[in-house]
Every structure is written in C-alpha cells, then in structure tokens.
Amino acid sequence: MKKALIICAGGMSSSVIAKKTTEFFQKKGVEIELDATSATQGAAEIAKDQYDLYLVSPQTKMYFANLEKAAIKQNKPIVNIPPQAYVPIPMGIEKMAKVVNE
C-alpha cells in the first residue's frame, strides 16, 4: 500500500482532506492511504521514513525548502499541493488524488 503524508499548518484541514482522499481511493479499489500532520512536526515525520510521498499544503509552502531537505535525506518525493487540490469538495479531492498518483 502506498502511503502519503500531507503537511499543513495545524493538521486540521489536511486531516479532512486526507480522510476524504483515502475514501476516494478506496471506492476506486486503489490502495493509497493519506495521513496528515502539522508543519512543526513535518520534518520529524519525514525522518521516521514511514511514507512514500510528502505533500506540502498551500498555506505552508514557505516551509517547503526545509521539508524538501528532510525528504531528500530519505530519498522520497515531496511536492507542493496546488491550491485547487486543497479543497474538501469532490472536485478538489479528485485533483488531490491526481497529485498523489502522479
């Protein structure tokens, strides 16, 4: 199973998006699971090396460079989430799923 972690400001909005995107994948029979954490915990979570992909929310993109260094150490991909994929409505969840599956 592929696992992805959304890193956002507080972990609240990203928790909703992670849950809805995981449910979207489950309905399609795709084994991808998303979790969420706060930007303050992001580097520590990356260091644990428990995820295949790291996603940085639009409101925390200023932390991307530091988080990217942590991801490179683990040889894992990290991407900025486009704002249109960070909306907990069906269209946003579909766009998030595309970001995760690319």
C-alpha angles and dihedrals in degrees: 000000000000115000127199130185125211113209114202141155100278105353094244104103091035091054089060092047092046091052094047093046092049089051089049090055092045091054089053092047092246118142101223122126127191128202132179139221139169124267090246089060096037100097092044091051091048090050089057087063095214098133136067096211137023122209123195117208121233093249093055100043089117087073093052097100093054093043090048090057089054092048092049089054088057092042090237130137121251126187139180112245112235111237092242090059092052098072120104094225125102094263092050093047091052090052091048089051089054091051090051094046097048 
